[in-house]
Amino acid sequence: MRRGFAALPTGAMVLALALGVAAPGRAAAQTAQAPPTPLTPLPPLLPNTVQPGTAAPAAQPAPKPAPKPGAKPAAKPGAGAKAEPAKPPEPPPAGGGDLAYGAYQRGYFLTAYAEAQKRVSAGNDAAAMTLLGELYGRGFGVPQDLKKSRDWYKKAADAGSSDALFALGLMALTGQGEKADEAAAARLFKTAAEKGSGAAAYNLGLLYLQGRTVPKDVPEAAHWFEVAANYDLEDAVYALAVLVKEGNGVDKDNARAAKLMAKAARLGHVTAQVEFAIMLFNGVGVPKDEAAAAAMFRRAALSGNAIAQNRYARLLSAGRGAGQDKVAAAGWHLVAKKKGLGDPMLDDLVAKLPDADRQKAEALARKWGG
């Protein structure tokens, strides 16, 4: 009879196959109490101007604008307007588009500022006001000025921007330019969430989950996580999956949890990839599929997750879900071990390898571990 993985007393989150640690870069989760993401601001705000009616870009991680060949580095906060490439701005895409937002995305911050100012002068443009608030708040293309940032966000919020309301909530939460006020942040998040900001809904859910400012209310937290999940926020989808999997504040439902965990995994949430791989391996809420589990562990392992590296090493050592490869198993084990996740069984595997194979495993570990 085949057995699952042995328990490893290495962390705080109880996983289906073993005890493990949260992924590097994420706070350890408390079982059935909180998702692993702490209450912190989400990535930089981006105005929702490209496709009205779609999920707010504020909820999506903002990629660093890639500099164009020959372009100078973007201005640092407070550095002033010194970062514009010499070439003229690109025209809007065929069929329309948002020149100000497009320029921001590509790192043409002075062009973004000029276009946003032009639109504000022409009328009550909430998206352009929000972009100005972002530029002043981050010091992109203009000297950083939190008062001007907040003033532009307030004007944009008055003009109906849910993104601006969310940004004001973040400023209140973190005390940017003023004293931190979590109660005000909660009110702003709720208003923004009701107006369609997925990022605000997620932050509001965290406040209810942790009982910060508002009374602790897990069902209410689950509600706002579900609202945010509809905008494809990977952290919100994962947080909801954890609550559904544990039956915390909502009905326990393994099938629904697996579906949510799979969605979070597809969106790139590495911890969700590990948990979904475990659900696949054990057939919890989803048909048992060791090959799919191995592939998912590998994906998370390549992202640097120590648990995934350890579990994938175990699968390779036993030939479960993937062809047996003891050298590769040893390599992944050495990567995970360097991060503090030991495994006596895999230590023994490494010790029994011929010297040549051990050297190959060490070379693979250097490659995969960076």
C-alpha angles and dihedrals in degrees: 000000000000118000132206124239120301117250116267115203094216108118154359108270115082108224126191094251101031148337110280146168125255117261116279110272094028125091114247112265123236109230112255091349112077142358115251095252114093123221100273134131116284120235120300116302117256119189117246098237107118100070112012113214096029127107111299112261086221086079094057126080107259111230118224106259107252110234115239117243108283094009120137119242116275117263115271120230109291093009095110130222104328104114108080116123114238096241119087119261118273117255119252115276117273111275095030135297141164112282094188094050093041091052090050091051091052095046097255092134098164090052090048090050093048094047092047091050090049091053094046090052089051096053150317096311108171094186092053091047090051091051091052089051089052094048093049092042094054098033093238111162091341133057111277110261116170093188092056089043092054092044092054092046090052091051090048092048090051087052090055106266114151089189090060091049089052091049091051088050091054091049090051092046096050099033096241107177092343141045113295112257115182093181090057090045091054092051092048093046091051093049091046092047091051088052092053109275109143092188091056091048091054093049090047089052090054091051091053092044093052097036093236112162090330120066114270107264117164096186089053090048090052090051093055092043088055091050090051092044089060086065090055096248102165095210091051093048090050094046090052091046090054092051092047092046092052096037089236111158091340136056113286108247120165094189092053091043091053091049091051093044090051090051092050089048092052089050089057104260101152097199088051089052090056094047093045090050088054091050090050093048093050097035093239111162090340135058112280110261117167094180092054089045091053091050091050092048089051092051092052091042090056088052089059102258109153095205091053091048090052095046093046089050090054092050091050092047091054099033092240113154091347136046114282111263114165094180092055089043090055091048094054091045091054090051092051092043091054087058091053101264105123127186121188092200092057091042086060091049091054092046092054096050117107112255093254092052092046089054090050090051091050090050090051090049091054090050096047095038094053 
